[in-house]
Amino acid sequence: MSAERQGSLKGVDLIEEINRLREERNAVILAHYYQEPQIQDIADFVGDSLDLSRKAAETDAEVIAFCGVRFMAETAKILSPEKIVVLPDMDAGCSLEDSCPPDKFKAFREEHPDHIALTYINCSAAVKALSDIIVTSSSAEKILSQIPEEQKIIFAPDKHLGGYLARKTGRDMLLWPGVCIVHEAFSETELLKLMAKHPGAPVLAHPECPVAILDHADHVGSTSSILAKARETESDTVIVATEPHIMHQMEKALPGVNFIGAPGADGNCNCNICPYMALNTMEKLYTALRDLEPRIEIEESVRLEAKKSLDKMLAMASSTVGMGDIGAPRVTGD
């Protein structure tokens, strides 16, 4: 989209109209770090998924426009049921969510009744409702430390994050075989070539990456953790192994630093742009605010069950409860 157009749509100045509709609808616009720069720049808050949902819940906004993917917008609805939540494109899904259908997850849980389900937030509201504790990449290790060693654990849906946690903590967990297609696409061979070209450049990686990538990382952490680490750098070049749109915030904070996206098998990072995140556009954000569609709706019984597992995460992440307050594994049968 050219600067001259300023995101125009059939003669409509999108930036001006989005700002008008934001005020008219009493809306808050949320943008994940993986959204295109123009969307990040117009948003009220930019961040990772749970932090955005919590910030939106604290506002008096009547409408949440979540520029991210479907499970993120669902999380916002779980925490703010009284607010209208719109997603610019309802097809903006997630490969991790897709890898873990609720019916199959339910059956898997029933096969392992002595396991609790520690489930990564990158899943549907229905899977959250079937889980015992939700975790984020930043809270998972702290939550794991509060669960007794003898307690058996299912970790879903990301096998790479689960494997990273298992290696770091020594916990033996039953891993659901899901992956993020973005992080799965990074190439160790091409990363090593890039590291040789930029000796001394730190590698910052998300734990959704395969172990072959994580083994070369100087820092492994969530999107917000990677961003914070980048802001501390004293290097003139930093290699970033996560969805490359996060580098927009890095470049704004440190314009003198050369941030390079970790490459895919073809030697560039284009294959690592999330195709789901890319479905959201300024045009779709405008129409979502104009029409208040497509709208996120969650059955109330599912929302309440999902909120229980989210609440347990928030409590354990702040160390206000221990495992004794979690109770037995959730019964998933009818």
C-alpha positions as CSV (number, residue, x, y, z in Angstrom):
1,M,0.0,0.0,0.0
2,S,1.6,3.3,-1.1
3,A,2.2,6.2,1.2
4,E,0.2,8.4,-1.2
5,R,-2.9,6.2,-0.8
6,Q,-2.5,6.1,3.0
7,G,-4.5,2.9,2.9
8,S,-7.3,4.3,0.9
9,L,-10.2,2.0,-0.1
10,K,-12.4,3.3,-3.0
11,G,-11.7,6.9,-2.0
12,V,-11.9,6.3,1.7
13,D,-9.0,7.4,3.8
14,L,-8.7,4.3,6.0
15,I,-6.5,5.9,8.7
16,E,-8.9,8.8,9.1
17,E,-12.0,6.5,9.0
18,I,-10.5,3.9,11.4
19,N,-9.8,6.7,13.9
20,R,-13.3,8.1,13.5
21,L,-14.9,4.7,14.0
22,R,-12.7,3.9,17.0
23,E,-14.1,7.0,18.7
24,E,-17.7,6.5,17.4
25,R,-17.8,2.8,18.5
26,N,-15.8,3.4,21.7
27,A,-13.4,0.8,20.5
28,V,-9.9,-0.3,21.4
29,I,-7.7,-1.6,18.7
30,L,-5.2,-4.4,19.6
31,A,-2.4,-5.5,17.4
32,H,-0.1,-8.5,17.9
33,Y,3.6,-8.1,17.2
34,Y,3.2,-10.3,14.1
35,Q,0.8,-7.9,12.4
36,E,1.9,-5.6,9.5
37,P,3.6,-2.4,10.6
38,Q,0.7,-0.1,9.5
39,I,-1.7,-2.0,11.8
40,Q,0.8,-1.9,14.7
41,D,1.1,1.8,14.3
42,I,-2.6,2.5,14.4
43,A,-3.3,0.2,17.3
44,D,-4.0,1.4,20.9
45,F,-1.9,-1.5,22.2
46,V,0.7,-3.7,20.6
47,G,1.9,-6.8,22.4
48,D,1.5,-10.5,22.9
49,S,-1.9,-12.2,22.9
50,L,-2.7,-12.5,26.7
51,D,-1.3,-9.1,27.6
52,L,-3.4,-7.5,24.9
53,S,-6.6,-9.2,26.1
54,R,-5.9,-8.2,29.7
55,K,-5.2,-4.6,28.7
56,A,-8.5,-4.5,26.7
57,A,-10.4,-5.9,29.7
58,E,-9.2,-3.0,31.8
59,T,-10.5,-0.3,29.5
60,D,-14.0,1.1,29.3
61,A,-14.2,0.3,25.6
62,E,-17.4,-1.3,24.3
63,V,-15.7,-2.9,21.3
64,I,-12.4,-4.7,20.9
65,A,-10.9,-5.0,17.5
66,F,-8.3,-7.7,17.8
67,C,-5.8,-7.7,15.0
68,G,-4.3,-11.1,15.5
69,V,-5.6,-14.6,15.1
70,R,-8.8,-16.3,16.2
71,F,-7.7,-17.8,19.4
72,M,-6.4,-14.4,20.6
73,A,-9.7,-12.8,19.9
74,E,-11.5,-15.6,21.7
75,T,-9.2,-15.0,24.7
76,A,-10.3,-11.4,24.7
77,K,-14.0,-12.5,24.6
78,I,-13.4,-14.9,27.5
79,L,-12.0,-12.1,29.6
80,S,-14.4,-9.5,28.4
81,P,-17.8,-11.2,27.7
82,E,-19.7,-7.9,27.9
83,K,-17.7,-6.4,25.1
84,I,-18.2,-6.8,21.4
85,V,-15.0,-8.5,20.0
86,V,-14.3,-8.4,16.2
87,L,-11.6,-10.0,14.2
88,P,-10.8,-8.4,10.9
89,D,-10.7,-11.8,9.1
90,M,-12.3,-14.8,10.7
91,D,-10.1,-17.1,8.6
92,A,-7.1,-15.8,10.6
93,G,-6.5,-19.1,12.4
94,C,-3.4,-20.8,13.8
95,S,-1.6,-24.0,12.8
96,L,-1.3,-24.9,16.5
97,E,-5.0,-24.4,17.1
98,D,-5.7,-26.5,13.9
99,S,-3.5,-29.3,15.1
100,C,-5.5,-29.8,18.2
101,P,-9.3,-30.3,17.5
102,P,-11.4,-30.3,20.6
103,D,-12.9,-33.8,20.0
104,K,-9.5,-35.4,19.5
105,F,-8.1,-33.6,22.5
106,K,-11.0,-34.7,24.6
107,A,-10.5,-38.3,23.5
108,F,-6.7,-38.1,24.2
109,R,-7.4,-36.8,27.7
110,E,-9.8,-39.6,28.4
111,E,-7.0,-42.1,27.4
112,H,-4.8,-40.6,30.1
113,P,-7.1,-39.8,33.1
114,D,-4.2,-39.5,35.5
115,H,-2.6,-36.6,33.6
116,I,-3.4,-33.0,34.0
117,A,-3.6,-30.9,30.9
118,L,-1.1,-28.0,30.8
119,T,-2.2,-26.3,27.6
120,Y,-0.4,-23.5,25.7
121,I,-2.6,-20.5,25.1
122,N,-2.4,-21.0,21.3
123,C,-5.5,-23.2,21.2
124,S,-9.2,-22.7,20.7
125,A,-11.6,-21.7,23.5
126,A,-13.1,-25.3,23.4
127,V,-9.6,-26.8,24.1
128,K,-9.0,-24.3,26.9
129,A,-12.3,-25.5,28.4
130,L,-11.0,-29.0,28.3
131,S,-7.7,-28.1,30.0
132,D,-6.6,-27.8,33.6
133,I,-4.2,-24.9,33.3
134,I,-3.4,-22.6,30.4
135,V,0.2,-21.4,30.0
136,T,2.0,-18.8,28.0
137,S,5.6,-19.2,26.8
138,S,6.6,-16.7,29.5
139,S,4.6,-18.3,32.4
140,A,5.0,-22.0,31.7
141,E,8.2,-22.7,33.5
142,K,7.1,-20.9,36.7
143,I,3.8,-22.9,36.6
144,L,5.6,-26.1,36.0
145,S,7.7,-25.5,39.1
146,Q,4.6,-25.5,41.2
147,I,3.3,-28.9,40.0
148,P,4.5,-31.9,42.0
149,E,7.1,-34.1,40.3
150,E,4.9,-37.1,40.6
151,Q,2.0,-35.5,38.8
152,K,1.7,-36.7,35.2
153,I,1.3,-33.9,32.6
154,I,-0.1,-33.6,29.1
155,F,1.4,-30.6,27.3
156,A,-0.4,-29.4,24.2
157,P,-0.5,-28.3,21.5
158,D,3.1,-27.2,20.7
159,K,5.6,-30.1,20.9
160,H,8.6,-27.7,20.4
161,L,7.6,-25.5,23.4
162,G,6.8,-28.6,25.4
163,G,10.2,-30.2,24.5
164,Y,12.0,-27.0,25.4
165,L,10.3,-26.9,28.8
166,A,11.0,-30.6,29.4
167,R,14.7,-30.1,28.6
168,K,15.0,-27.0,30.8
169,T,13.1,-28.4,33.8
170,G,13.8,-32.1,33.5
171,R,10.0,-32.8,33.6
172,D,8.8,-35.8,31.6
173,M,5.6,-34.7,29.8
174,L,3.3,-36.3,27.3
175,L,3.5,-34.0,24.3
176,W,0.8,-33.3,21.8
177,P,2.4,-33.3,18.3
178,G,1.4,-29.8,17.1
179,V,3.8,-27.2,15.6
180,C,3.7,-23.6,14.5
181,I,4.3,-23.5,10.8
182,V,6.2,-20.2,11.1
183,H,8.8,-21.4,13.5
184,E,9.0,-24.9,12.0
185,A,10.2,-23.3,8.7
186,F,13.5,-22.0,10.1
187,S,16.6,-23.7,8.7
188,E,19.5,-24.6,10.9
189,T,21.8,-24.8,7.9
190,E,20.8,-21.3,6.7
191,L,21.0,-19.9,10.3
192,L,24.6,-21.2,10.6
193,K,25.5,-19.4,7.4
194,L,23.9,-16.2,8.6
195,M,25.7,-16.5,12.0
196,A,29.0,-17.0,10.1
197,K,28.3,-13.9,8.0
198,H,27.6,-11.9,11.2
199,P,30.0,-13.3,13.9
200,G,29.0,-12.2,17.4
201,A,25.5,-11.2,16.4
202,P,23.2,-12.6,19.2
203,V,20.4,-14.9,18.1
204,L,17.0,-14.4,19.8
205,A,14.5,-17.2,19.4
206,H,11.0,-18.1,20.4
207,P,10.6,-21.5,22.1
208,E,8.2,-22.6,19.4
209,C,11.3,-23.1,17.2
210,P,12.6,-26.7,16.8
211,V,15.5,-27.7,19.1
212,A,18.0,-27.4,16.2
213,I,17.3,-23.6,16.1
214,L,17.1,-23.2,19.9
215,D,20.5,-24.8,20.4
216,H,22.1,-21.9,18.6
217,A,20.1,-19.1,20.4
218,D,21.6,-16.7,22.9
219,H,18.2,-16.0,24.3
220,V,15.0,-18.0,24.2
221,G,11.7,-16.4,25.2
222,S,8.3,-15.1,24.4
223,T,7.6,-12.3,21.9
224,S,7.7,-9.7,24.7
225,S,10.8,-11.2,26.2
226,I,12.6,-11.2,22.8
227,L,11.6,-7.6,22.3
228,A,12.9,-6.7,25.7
229,K,16.2,-8.5,25.1
230,A,16.6,-6.8,21.8
231,R,16.3,-3.4,23.4
232,E,19.2,-4.3,25.7
233,T,21.5,-5.2,22.9
234,E,24.9,-3.6,22.5
235,S,25.5,-5.4,19.2
236,D,25.0,-3.6,15.9
237,T,23.4,-6.7,14.4
238,V,20.8,-9.1,15.9
239,I,19.3,-12.2,14.4
240,V,15.6,-12.8,15.3
241,A,14.1,-16.3,15.1
242,T,10.4,-15.6,15.2
243,E,7.8,-14.0,12.9
244,P,9.6,-11.1,11.3
245,H,7.0,-8.4,11.8
246,I,8.2,-8.2,15.5
247,M,11.2,-6.4,14.1
248,H,9.1,-3.3,13.4
249,Q,9.0,-2.6,17.1
250,M,12.7,-3.4,17.5
251,E,13.6,-1.0,14.6
252,K,11.5,1.7,16.1
253,A,13.2,1.3,19.5
254,L,16.7,0.9,18.1
255,P,16.9,2.4,14.6
256,G,20.7,2.1,14.5
257,V,20.7,-1.7,14.9
258,N,20.5,-4.1,12.0
259,F,17.8,-6.7,12.8
260,I,17.8,-9.7,10.6
261,G,15.1,-12.4,10.4
262,A,16.3,-16.0,10.8
263,P,16.1,-17.6,7.3
264,G,14.1,-20.5,6.0
265,A,15.4,-23.3,3.8
266,D,15.5,-20.9,0.8
267,G,17.9,-18.6,2.6
268,N,15.4,-15.8,3.3
269,C,12.8,-15.1,5.9
270,N,9.8,-14.6,3.6
271,C,8.5,-18.1,4.2
272,N,8.4,-17.2,7.9
273,I,5.7,-14.5,7.6
274,C,2.6,-15.9,9.3
275,P,0.0,-16.5,6.6
276,Y,-2.8,-16.3,9.1
277,M,-1.7,-13.0,10.6
278,A,-1.3,-11.6,7.1
279,L,-5.0,-12.1,6.4
280,N,-5.7,-9.0,8.6
281,T,-5.4,-5.8,6.6
282,M,-6.2,-2.1,7.2
283,E,-9.2,-2.5,4.8
284,K,-10.6,-5.4,6.9
285,L,-10.0,-3.5,10.1
286,Y,-12.0,-0.6,8.7
287,T,-14.9,-2.8,7.7
288,A,-14.8,-4.7,11.0
289,L,-15.2,-1.5,12.9
290,R,-17.8,-0.2,10.5
291,D,-20.0,-3.3,10.5
292,L,-19.0,-4.8,13.9
293,E,-18.4,-8.1,12.0
294,P,-17.0,-10.7,11.9
295,R,-17.8,-11.1,15.6
296,I,-16.4,-13.6,18.1
297,E,-19.1,-15.5,19.9
298,I,-18.5,-18.2,22.5
299,E,-21.1,-20.5,24.1
300,E,-21.3,-19.3,27.8
301,S,-20.6,-22.8,29.3
302,V,-17.5,-23.1,27.2
303,R,-16.4,-19.6,28.1
304,L,-16.7,-20.2,31.8
305,E,-14.8,-23.5,31.6
306,A,-12.1,-21.8,29.5
307,K,-11.9,-19.0,32.0
308,K,-11.3,-21.4,34.8
309,S,-8.1,-22.7,33.2
310,L,-7.0,-19.1,32.4
311,D,-7.7,-18.0,35.9
312,K,-5.5,-20.9,37.3
313,M,-2.7,-19.8,35.1
314,L,-2.9,-16.1,36.2
315,A,-3.0,-17.2,39.8
316,M,-0.1,-19.5,39.5
317,A,1.9,-17.1,37.4
318,S,1.6,-14.6,40.2
319,S,2.4,-17.3,42.8
320,T,-0.9,-16.8,44.7
321,V,-1.7,-20.5,44.7
322,G,0.1,-23.8,44.5
323,M,-0.7,-27.2,43.1
324,G,-3.0,-28.0,46.0
325,D,-5.5,-25.5,44.7
326,I,-5.6,-27.0,41.2
327,G,-7.4,-30.2,42.2
328,A,-7.6,-33.4,40.3
329,P,-7.3,-33.6,36.5
330,R,-10.4,-32.3,34.8
331,V,-13.0,-35.0,33.9
332,T,-13.8,-34.6,30.2
333,G,-16.5,-37.3,29.9
334,D,-20.1,-36.4,29.4
